[in-house]
Amino acid sequence: MRDLDAIGGMYNIVRPDRKTADHQVPVDKFIKMLHEHEVPEELCVVGLESVLADDEETRREVVDTMRSESDYLNGLSPLPKVQFAVEGNFQSVGESFELEHDGEFYQLETVFGSRLKRRSDGWLVSPYRV
């Protein structure tokens, strides 16, 4: 495995110019993998921008699944390195972050909760317990 811009045990939100996992799946496939308890050691989830721009029901399904399966992820050894590669730029807003994509701003807190932290430029992290 190569060095990734990812920390095991955290959701890593990165721009695509960071080092990402070779195994890349869309958000709906990631949700299915969580339900089936088939998350590999390294994974890059793509397409979060469309979930953020989509209706509330889709976001709620993603968040509910991530919450309900956090114990599963935290129980794996080694802890998986899960990345969300997103197009756009991160904007700090108070103690939270927004994603600016195609001129629109999306609150990352709606998916990753309020414990988002900046790891470095173009890289945010959030615990599995969103």
NORWOMO-V409978 format. One record per backbone hydrogen bond with DSSP energy under -1.0 kcal/mol. NH is the residue of the N-H (numbers start at 1). CO is the residue of the C=O. If there is no record, write none. Layout:
BEGIN
nh: (NH,NH)
co: (CO,CO)
END
This chain:
BEGIN
nh: (5,6,9,10,11,12,13,14,15,18,25,27,30,31,32,33,34,35,36,37,38,43,44,45,46,51,52,53,54,59,60,61,62,63,64,65,66,67,68,69,70,73,74,75,76,81,83,84,85,86,89,91,93,96,98,99,100,101,104,106,108,111,112,113,117,119,120,123,124,125,126,130)
co: (19,4,80,7,126,82,124,84,122,15,44,46,26,27,28,29,30,31,32,34,33,81,23,83,25,47,48,49,50,55,56,57,58,59,60,61,62,63,64,65,67,69,70,71,73,41,43,12,45,14,100,98,96,93,91,106,89,104,101,99,97,108,108,109,125,123,123,120,13,117,11,128)
END
